[in-house]
Amino acid sequence: MSSRIDKYIWCVRLSKTRSIATDLVSKGKVRLNGELIKPSKEVKQGDLISIQRNTATFSYKVVQLLANRVGAKLVTDYLEDITDPIEVEKYKAYQLAQSSYREFGSGKPSKKDRRNISDFLEDW
């Protein structure tokens, strides 16, 4: 049994939808065994999948192939997370920086906020 890389990424819940998985592969965010690939590339057992997310690169090893999307609890039967802990810390730092940049739900900056930002950047 073989599976397309975009379908596999979706089946093991590394992306929410299959179209998002296809876009990730098409934009070069996904590598298979260190090589850039197309969405139709076939995945085999033992392959290494690397996914670029913002500043970090997450790495996974294909344990077993599958035909349909599986529940979150079953993902470990098909995929092994071999991501370097340093990469996980980089991603967490990025998320923290993004959340502290602006309060969630506060909307876009007002005219006064934009003036303050502009004045601050001019002083730099």
MARKELUM-267855 format. One record per residue (C-alpha): x, y, z; residue in one letter. Coordinates in steps of 0.1 Angstrom, whole numbers. Layout:
# residues N
+-------+-------+-------+------+
:    c1 :    c2 :    c3 : type :
+-------+-------+-------+------+
:     X :     Y :     Z :    A :
...
+-------+-------+-------+------+
***
This chain:
# residues 124
+-------+-------+-------+------+
:    c1 :    c2 :    c3 : type :
+-------+-------+-------+------+
:     0 :     0 :     0 :    M :
:    13 :    35 :    -8 :    S :
:    -1 :    69 :    -1 :    S :
:     3 :   104 :   -15 :    R :
:    22 :   128 :     8 :    I :
:    -6 :   153 :     9 :    D :
:   -32 :   127 :    18 :    K :
:    -9 :   112 :    44 :    Y :
:    -3 :   145 :    61 :    I :
:   -40 :   150 :    63 :    W :
:   -47 :   115 :    75 :    C :
:   -23 :   117 :   105 :    V :
:   -37 :   151 :   114 :    R :
:    -7 :   173 :   106 :    L :
:   -31 :   196 :    88 :    S :
:   -67 :   204 :    92 :    K :
:   -78 :   198 :    56 :    T :
:   -64 :   180 :    26 :    R :
:   -63 :   212 :     6 :    S :
:   -41 :   229 :    33 :    I :
:   -18 :   198 :    32 :    A :
:   -16 :   202 :    -6 :    T :
:    -7 :   239 :    -2 :    D :
:    20 :   231 :    23 :    L :
:    37 :   207 :     0 :    V :
:    32 :   229 :   -31 :    S :
:    48 :   259 :   -13 :    K :
:    79 :   239 :    -3 :    G :
:    70 :   237 :    34 :    K :
:    72 :   199 :    34 :    V :
:   103 :   178 :    27 :    R :
:   104 :   140 :    23 :    L :
:   138 :   125 :    32 :    N :
:   153 :   160 :    29 :    G :
:   140 :   167 :    -7 :    E :
:   114 :   191 :   -20 :    L :
:    85 :   172 :   -34 :    I :
:    52 :   175 :   -52 :    K :
:    18 :   167 :   -35 :    P :
:    15 :   135 :   -55 :    S :
:    48 :   120 :   -42 :    K :
:    43 :    85 :   -27 :    E :
:    52 :    79 :    10 :    V :
:    67 :    46 :    22 :    K :
:    73 :    32 :    56 :    Q :
:   105 :    46 :    72 :    G :
:   104 :    79 :    53 :    D :
:   112 :   111 :    71 :    L :
:    88 :   140 :    68 :    I :
:    99 :   175 :    77 :    S :
:    74 :   203 :    80 :    I :
:    84 :   240 :    83 :    Q :
:    61 :   259 :   106 :    R :
:    70 :   296 :   110 :    N :
:   105 :   295 :   125 :    T :
:   107 :   258 :   135 :    A :
:   110 :   225 :   115 :    T :
:    91 :   195 :   128 :    F :
:   103 :   160 :   119 :    S :
:    83 :   128 :   118 :    Y :
:    90 :    92 :   108 :    K :
:    64 :    72 :    89 :    V :
:    57 :    41 :   109 :    V :
:    28 :    27 :    90 :    Q :
:     7 :    37 :    60 :    L :
:   -30 :    42 :    62 :    L :
:   -60 :    47 :    38 :    A :
:   -83 :    69 :    59 :    N :
:   -80 :    97 :    84 :    R :
:   -76 :    84 :   119 :    V :
:   -86 :    97 :   154 :    G :
:   -60 :   117 :   173 :    A :
:   -54 :    89 :   198 :    K :
:   -44 :    65 :   169 :    L :
:   -19 :    89 :   152 :    V :
:    10 :    74 :   172 :    T :
:     5 :    40 :   155 :    D :
:    12 :    56 :   121 :    Y :
:    36 :    84 :   129 :    L :
:    66 :    89 :   152 :    E :
:    75 :   124 :   163 :    D :
:   113 :   128 :   161 :    I :
:   114 :   166 :   163 :    T :
:   144 :   181 :   181 :    D :
:   134 :   197 :   214 :    P :
:   152 :   229 :   203 :    I :
:   128 :   233 :   174 :    E :
:    98 :   229 :   197 :    V :
:   112 :   256 :   219 :    E :
:   116 :   279 :   189 :    K :
:    80 :   273 :   179 :    Y :
:    68 :   280 :   214 :    K :
:    88 :   312 :   216 :    A :
:    73 :   323 :   183 :    Y :
:    38 :   317 :   195 :    Q :
:    45 :   336 :   228 :    L :
:    59 :   365 :   208 :    A :
:    29 :   366 :   186 :    Q :
:     4 :   364 :   215 :    S :
:    21 :   391 :   235 :    S :
:    24 :   414 :   205 :    Y :
:   -13 :   423 :   206 :    R :
:   -42 :   413 :   228 :    E :
:   -65 :   387 :   211 :    F :
:   -97 :   403 :   199 :    G :
:   -85 :   439 :   203 :    S :
:   -90 :   446 :   166 :    G :
:   -68 :   468 :   144 :    K :
:   -48 :   497 :   159 :    P :
:   -67 :   530 :   162 :    S :
:   -53 :   562 :   146 :    K :
:   -38 :   572 :   179 :    K :
:   -21 :   538 :   182 :    D :
:    -7 :   541 :   147 :    R :
:     8 :   576 :   155 :    R :
:    23 :   562 :   187 :    N :
:    38 :   533 :   168 :    I :
:    51 :   556 :   141 :    S :
:    67 :   579 :   167 :    D :
:    83 :   550 :   185 :    F :
:    98 :   537 :   152 :    L :
:   111 :   571 :   143 :    E :
:   130 :   573 :   176 :    D :
:   147 :   540 :   169 :    W :
+-------+-------+-------+------+
***
